[in-house]
């Protein structure tokens, strides 16, 4: 699946801005301060590659999993944006998050659409694979969900509270699936269960299933519920085998989700290439977030080359139109966002740190880490800022943000160790 162009016009302010504009800006910034050795580190690092912004590696391979939120990585190719920034990109459809992990760490993939928590799990060596990793940008907020089987609905389960009652009264093995042990879906599932006084480690069993296989496994009765990205929640309703118990944005509004991830080694060896990828995906994200473009994007990503799902199954929730399969329909203001006036992409340190706290909470690691130091190493804020300045995307003043989750818990990254140990239900 190599890059190809499509008809849509890119509605971005900088669609024709040449990359050399940065060099002019850098030259103006340098001046006498550089000669005196007094130039701030951020500005010095911005004058990249000895005066050249050309990608060091032009032929690159970016992996993705067939999910709606692969859209910006895919559309950067479809819209010709990788070529615009001097890259020849193959987007590679992968079978599972484990395959993404392995191919990123062994160099078969240069970068990937990847679970935020997976990157941090590899960074800290959870599961036996350790490598220094890098988050270039956040690809999307929101747009995941927890689906329960129609068999549970028949027993009166319509939310977390009723699920708790059933588990307490009807004793058997309840099986829930997520997509990767350290990934976002596992963390949303565990958080939601625990918020309803269901211990995700002791009270139910968890299994790992690749996203496109969720619906098939539920159809044959292999699970009671699962957490996954779209369109595989909407598809369960479409196929009349499941319903949406909650969305991930109800767990954490505007939560971090997939990232553009790579290895730290790649960013150090090919910084210009990393910036070029960032700029292309940033522009694609802005294009996708215009609702007028979403129908055409849904049509493209629905094809067999990408998500391989009915177009209308993708388009509904992609446009913010939700139906939970239990008679409730609504317009969700917190639907899947890729740009949101430039707010989505910034790799907040606190976002990365949150996944570390949950890995600790659920016993995925027994290590005590320096949460902030790990996040500063992984999240490539300087690279992001440099790319954002080129495509005229504003960046926040602070690298931490404050969020309130479904149980009223506030996360701001200020005392990560205390936060990780503060939960009533934990491993």
GUBA-726171 format. One line per 8 residues: their letters; for each residue y, z, x of C-alpha. Coordinates in pm, whole numbers, plus 50000, padded with zeros to 5 digits. Each point is the difference from the previous one (the first is absolute). Layout:
# GUBA-726171
a> Y/Z/X ~ ...
//
This chain:
# GUBA-726171
xxxxxxxx> 50000/50000/50000 ~ 50271/49879/50227 ~ 50361/50002/49898 ~ 50126/49739/49756 ~ 50327/49948/49817 ~ 50056/50003/49628 ~ 50279/49888/49773 ~ 50190/50327/49928
xxxxxxxx> 50342/50036/50156 ~ 50060/50319/50191 ~ 50282/50190/49836 ~ 50112/50210/50294 ~ 50343/50039/50150 ~ 49883/49902/50345 ~ 49752/49723/49930 ~ 50163/49766/50249
xxxxxxxx> 50136/50252/50249 ~ 49889/49905/50354 ~ 49822/50260/50210 ~ 50244/49944/50281 ~ 50264/50190/49799 ~ 49841/50318/50130 ~ 50057/49894/50358 ~ 50370/49951/49932
xxxxxxxx> 50015/50347/49848 ~ 49810/50148/50293 ~ 50235/49837/50251 ~ 50299/50144/49822 ~ 49843/50345/49999 ~ 49904/49994/50364 ~ 50332/49942/50175 ~ 50113/50246/50264
xxxxxxxx> 49791/50287/49868 ~ 49682/49831/50118 ~ 50147/49941/50344 ~ 50078/50369/50028 ~ 49651/50096/49883 ~ 50148/50183/49703 ~ 49861/49786/49718 ~ 49810/50200/49734
xxxxxxxx> 49623/49954/50007 ~ 49988/49845/49652 ~ 50246/49728/50096 ~ 49834/49937/50337 ~ 49661/49956/49837 ~ 50151/49764/49746 ~ 50086/49747/50270 ~ 49638/49894/50012
xxxxxxxx> 49791/49790/50233 ~ 50260/49947/50269 ~ 50235/49813/49770 ~ 49741/49804/49805 ~ 49883/50070/49647 ~ 49718/49743/50007 ~ 49659/50141/49896 ~ 49784/50070/50303
xxxxxxxx> 49689/49916/49798 ~ 50047/49727/49742 ~ 49646/49964/49862 ~ 49906/50315/49815 ~ 49750/50113/49737 ~ 50094/50243/49724 ~ 49729/50156/49787 ~ 50022/50097/49634
xxxxxxxx> 49783/50140/49723 ~ 50004/49827/49658 ~ 50244/50224/49819 ~ 50327/49926/49824 ~ 50192/50181/50272 ~ 49893/49747/50263 ~ 50268/49779/49843 ~ 50272/50030/50265
xxxxxxxx> 49763/49923/50289 ~ 49860/49701/49810 ~ 50334/49872/49871 ~ 50160/50012/50343 ~ 49757/49722/50081 ~ 50026/49816/49670 ~ 50379/49994/50025 ~ 49999/49878/50361
xxxxxxxx> 50163/50317/50131 ~ 49762/50059/50289 ~ 50080/49650/50128 ~ 50369/50066/49951 ~ 49972/50280/50254 ~ 49791/49803/50247 ~ 49651/50117/49905 ~ 49681/49815/49916
xxxxxxxx> 49820/50243/49774 ~ 49650/50003/49858 ~ 49966/50246/49713 ~ 49640/50117/49994 ~ 49829/50137/49690 ~ 49785/50295/50100 ~ 49707/50165/49821 ~ 50088/50370/50035
xxxxxxxx> 50241/50248/50153 ~ 49734/50088/50257 ~ 50003/49636/50108 ~ 50380/50010/50025 ~ 49979/50315/50213 ~ 49739/49857/50235 ~ 50171/49663/50041 ~ 50340/50158/50063
xxxxxxxx> 49866/50236/50263 ~ 49794/49736/50182 ~ 50272/49736/49990 ~ 49840/49750/49760 ~ 50301/50055/49776 ~ 50352/50023/50139 ~ 50133/50182/49693 ~ 49899/50074/49643
xxxxxxxx> 50094/50099/49650 ~ 49841/50342/50027 ~ 49975/50346/49846 ~ 50266/50240/50133 ~ 49750/50282/50041 ~ 49751/49778/50183 ~ 50252/49941/50279 ~ 50052/50374/50038
xxxxxxxx> 49629/50070/49985 ~ 49937/49763/50291 ~ 50294/50147/50190 ~ 49848/50348/49983 ~ 49640/49888/50050 ~ 49859/50086/49657 ~ 49664/49835/49952 ~ 49945/49946/50372
xxxxxxxx> 50240/49708/50053 ~ 50312/50095/50195 ~ 50272/49763/50110 ~ 50377/50024/50016 ~ 50126/49822/49691 ~ 50330/49876/49861 ~ 50157/49978/49656 ~ 50256/49720/50004
xxxxxxxx> 50117/50038/49640 ~ 49899/50124/49659 ~ 49888/49703/49788 ~ 50024/50149/49654 ~ 50058/50304/49785 ~ 49797/50083/49688 ~ 49751/49780/49818 ~ 49664/50176/50040
xxxxxxxx> 49808/50190/49731 ~ 49700/50213/49913 ~ 49754/49831/49766 ~ 49737/50191/49800 ~ 49692/49851/49838 ~ 49971/49933/49630 ~ 49704/50240/49997 ~ 50243/50282/50079
xxxxxxxx> 50237/49878/49729 ~ 49713/50018/49751 ~ 49964/50368/50090 ~ 50367/50072/49928 ~ 50143/49971/50352 ~ 50349/49852/49998 ~ 50173/50188/50281 ~ 49943/50247/50283
xxxxxxxx> 49989/50306/49775 ~ 49728/49857/49775 ~ 49806/49884/50305 ~ 50007/50356/50131 ~ 49856/50129/49670 ~ 49720/49745/50002 ~ 49901/50074/50360 ~ 49991/50370/49919
xxxxxxxx> 49791/49959/49684 ~ 49774/49701/50072 ~ 49836/50074/50331 ~ 49892/49695/50203 ~ 50110/49808/50306 ~ 50336/49835/49939 ~ 50066/49715/50240 ~ 50344/49868/50092
xxxxxxxx> 50080/49716/50237 ~ 50287/49938/50235 ~ 50045/49723/50253 ~ 50007/50178/50339 ~ 49958/50366/50105 ~ 50347/50042/50155 ~ 50172/49742/49781 ~ 50262/50024/49730
xxxxxxxx> 49758/49966/49709 ~ 49788/50292/50116 ~ 50314/50212/50030 ~ 50132/49906/49652 ~ 49658/50066/49846 ~ 49957/50335/50171 ~ 50356/50109/49923 ~ 49966/49913/49630
xxxxxxxx> 49663/50173/49962 ~ 50122/50312/50179 ~ 50317/50011/49789 ~ 49767/50036/49700 ~ 49797/50276/50166 ~ 49713/49768/50092 ~ 49888/50041/50360 ~ 49945/49645/50129
xxxxxxxx> 49763/50126/50268 ~ 49791/50253/49806 ~ 50023/49903/49631 ~ 49943/49624/50028 ~ 49849/49753/50244 ~ 50203/49735/50177 ~ 49886/49658/50118 ~ 50176/49720/50183
xxxxxxxx> 50010/49655/49840 ~ 50205/49693/50107 ~ 50275/49922/49746 ~ 49860/49672/49858 ~ 49663/50168/49937 ~ 50135/50287/49788 ~ 49969/49827/49664 ~ 49646/49873/50064
xxxxxxxx> 49884/50346/50104 ~ 50150/50162/49693 ~ 49845/49734/49778 ~ 49649/50096/50114 ~ 50068/50373/49971 ~ 50029/50094/50366 ~ 50310/50213/49945 ~ 50198/50199/49746
xxxxxxxx> 50335/49901/50139 ~ 50186/49852/50292 ~ 50338/49975/50165 ~ 50107/49659/50125 ~ 50291/49761/50012 ~ 50071/49733/49744 ~ 49875/49777/49855 ~ 49669/50187/49997
xxxxxxxx> 50121/50265/49755 ~ 50136/49745/49755 ~ 49681/49797/50049 ~ 49786/50292/49876 ~ 50200/50001/49677 ~ 49981/49620/49978 ~ 49621/50022/50034 ~ 49985/50290/49750
xxxxxxxx> 49817/50238/50231 ~ 50272/50252/50090 ~ 50350/50131/49937 ~ 50294/50133/50201 ~ 50015/50380/50012 ~ 50313/50006/50216 ~ 50200/49780/50233 ~ 50075/50088/50359
xxxxxxxx> 50373/49993/49922 ~ 49935/50281/49752 ~ 49850/50198/50288 ~ 50290/49923/50237 ~ 50285/49773/49882 ~ 50083/49734/50261 ~ 49721/50118/50227 ~ 49914/49823/50327
xxxxxxxx> 49697/49775/49969 ~ 49900/49703/50220 ~ 50165/49931/50333 ~ 50029/49716/50244 ~ 49788/50157/50271 ~ 49896/49913/50353 ~ 49917/50176/50325 ~ 50263/50168/50213
xxxxxxxx> 49883/49779/50286 ~ 50089/49688/49801 ~ 50356/50120/49937 ~ 50045/50079/50369 ~ 49855/49674/50124 ~ 50152/49773/49734 ~ 50317/50168/49864 ~ 50167/49670/49908
xxxxxxxx> 49691/49890/49809 ~ 49998/50332/49814 ~ 50366/49956/49907 ~ 49937/49644/49885 ~ 49718/50120/49774 ~ 50224/50270/49863 ~ 50283/49761/49920 ~ 49768/49756/49825
xxxxxxxx> 49835/50269/49788 ~ 50335/50164/49923 ~ 50132/49672/49861 ~ 49681/49947/49800 ~ 50029/50353/49858 ~ 50353/49929/49883 ~ 49887/49675/49839 ~ 49712/50167/49815
xxxxxxxx> 50216/50281/49863 ~ 50211/49755/49801 ~ 49826/50015/49662 ~ 50080/49633/49944 ~ 49764/49919/50287 ~ 49711/50226/49906 ~ 49820/49766/49764 ~ 49981/49728/50264
xxxxxxxx> 49890/50254/50261 ~ 49727/50132/49765 ~ 49874/49644/49955 ~ 49972/49951/50377 ~ 49834/50330/50089 ~ 49756/49971/49708 ~ 49824/49706/50166 ~ 49659/50025/50165
xxxxxxxx> 50160/49988/50345 ~ 50175/50329/49933 ~ 49924/50255/49724 ~ 49766/49783/49790 ~ 50078/50152/49660 ~ 50133/49867/49670 ~ 50371/49930/50028 ~ 50087/50197/49687
xxxxxxxx> 49810/50305/50128 ~ 50222/50000/50308 ~ 50325/49905/49830 ~ 50016/50275/49737 ~ 50030/50306/50223 ~ 50168/49789/50269 ~ 50285/49962/49749 ~ 49990/50369/49901
xxxxxxxx> 49821/49944/49669 ~ 49733/50270/49967 ~ 49722/50057/49747 ~ 49768/50291/50073 ~ 49707/49869/49795 ~ 50029/50293/49758 ~ 50268/49861/49773 ~ 50306/50086/50207
xxxxxxxx> 50225/49722/50131 ~ 50324/50050/50190 ~ 50250/49845/50238 ~ 49969/50196/50324 ~ 50323/50023/50198 ~ 49793/50114/50298 ~ 49782/49690/50014 ~ 49894/49848/50332
xxxxxxxx> 50307/49941/50216 ~ 50025/49809/50326 ~ 50373/50012/50075 ~ 50201/50211/49750 ~ 50338/49929/50159 ~ 49851/50049/50346 ~ 49863/50349/49929 ~ 49630/49919/50013
xxxxxxxx> 49943/49873/50352 ~ 50142/50280/50214 ~ 49716/50191/50175 ~ 50112/50356/49924 ~ 49853/50253/50241 ~ 49939/50239/49710 ~ 49781/49742/49825 ~ 49765/49975/50295
xxxxxxxx> 50000/50377/50046 ~ 49894/50050/49638 ~ 49673/49817/50057 ~ 49932/50221/50302 ~ 50048/50309/49781 ~ 49750/49869/49747 ~ 49745/49911/50267 ~ 50027/50361/50113
xxxxxxxx> 49990/50133/49642 ~ 49673/49826/49921 ~ 49824/50085/50323 ~ 50000/49647/50138 ~ 50119/50154/50324 ~ 49998/50351/50139 ~ 50262/49917/50260 ~ 50347/50146/49994
xxxxxxxx> 50238/49719/50084 ~ 50370/49977/50065 ~ 50073/49823/49673 ~ 50346/49879/50094 ~ 49901/49885/50346 ~ 49710/49794/49863 ~ 50224/49836/49739 ~ 50266/49917/50260
xxxxxxxx> 49736/49831/50212 ~ 49842/49801/49716 ~ 50296/49900/49781 ~ 50198/49733/50184 ~ 50344/50086/49868 ~ 50194/49832/50281 ~ 49814/49672/49956 ~ 50056/50021/49626
xxxxxxxx> 50374/50058/50043 ~ 50031/49704/50236 ~ 49823/49768/49758 ~ 50192/50137/49702 ~ 50332/49933/50172 ~ 49900/49636/50036 ~ 49920/49951/49633 ~ 50288/50219/49883
xxxxxxxx> 49796/50282/49848 ~ 50163/50342/50002 ~ 49806/50288/50151 ~ 50022/50366/49897 ~ 50189/50244/50218 ~ 49713/50247/50011 ~ 49637/49939/50098 ~ 49874/50265/49756
xxxxxxxx> 50015/49997/49622 ~ 49940/50254/49724 ~ 49749/49934/49723 ~ 49863/50198/49706 ~ 49635/49947/49906 ~ 49829/50039/49663 ~ 49929/50372/50040 ~ 50362/50080/50080
xxxxxxxx> 49933/50033/50373 ~ 50289/49877/50210 ~ 49926/49819/50326 ~ 50278/49956/50255 ~ 49814/50014/50331 ~ 50181/50312/50119 ~ 49699/50229/50041 ~ 49694/49777/49993
xxxxxxxx> 49755/50263/50123 ~ 50101/50247/49730 ~ 49989/49726/49735 ~ 49649/49890/50102 ~ 49870/50355/49958 ~ 50193/50084/49684 ~ 49770/49843/49741 ~ 49777/50210/49778
xxx> 49721/49743/50015 ~ 49915/49878/50348 ~ 49701/49961/50225
//
